[in-house]
């Protein structure tokens, strides 16, 4: 046994504490930056008003944060149900968090992309089929937003479904979902430009998020240890 190697590798618990110590200040900084814009929509959301809450970016972000505790509770209930059926703790939590994460992390962005513009239903539908032409006009905020649209789907889908545990399949999934969104924007005449660059950036975001979760991908349909053990046959 290499004593030096064992001494240089920090215990898993220590690494977890370090990561938690870095995550807390980061989350606090994000909360500080978002506090003022989110509080602008809070009175309308608390009053149950549609306008000013669910039809604005700040309002959707606020409602997404508010929905996090119920989403966590749903994940816990799903994991507990799977544990009762004989699934291991790790697999039960992985599958449950993946299912809830895909929905909770994707639906708000889809809602934002499907918000109608001021000329919805009046101006003609527009298409931008030339690749890389719209990237210059997106700006940093637009590029980041497009990267995040299907990031949760790319992150969690291969953790839940073994059939999606590969980069080409996640790329195809992200691109296919993005094409559906762009097609819906065109058909519904939402006063938005259906751009091929949106598809490219959406798919790239899904792939990057998938690579970040690669160590937790589900590579088999169901490990033998996760299957409920059959009852022993009666002797006779």
C-alpha positions, 0 to 999 in steps of 0.5 A: 500500500502506498502510504503517501498516496493514502495520505494525500487523498482527502477523505470523502467526508472532508471533500464533501465539507469543502464542497459544501463550504464553497457552495453556500457562499456561492448560493448566498451571492446568487440570492443577493443578486436576484433578491431585488428583481425577484421581490419586484414580482413577489407581491403579484405572485402572492396575490395570485395575479397572472400579469406581472407574475407568470408572464415575466422572467422574474416571476417565473424564476421566483415561482421556480424557487418557491416550488423547490421545497414541494419538488424535494418532498415529491422526490423523497416520497418517490424514493421512499416508495421505491425503497419499500419495493426493494430498490437500494437506497442509492438507486431509489434516490438517484432515479427519484431525483432525476425524475423530479429534476428533469421536470422542475429544471426544464418546465420553467425554461420551456414556459419562458421560451413559449411566452408570447411577444407583444405582436403575438398573433399579429406579426408573421412568423419568422425563421432564421435558418442560417447557422451562427448568424444569430449568435452575435445578436444573442449576447452573453445573457441570451447564450447562457439562457439558451444553454440552460433550456435543456440543461436539466434534461441533459443532466438528469435523463442519462441518470434515469434512463440507461438508453440515453446514457451516451453523448450522441443520444443526449445531443439528439434528445436536446436538438429534437426537443429544441426543434419541437419548441422552435416549431411551436413558436412558428406555428403559434405565431408567438412573435418570436424568431425560430432560429437554428442557432437556438437549436444548436445552443440548446443541444450544446447545453444539454450535452455539457450538462450531461457530461457534468453528470457522467459519473452518475449515469445509469448504464444498465436497465436495472442492476441485479442488486436493485431488483426485488428478491423473489420469495423462496419456493415452498419446500415440498 
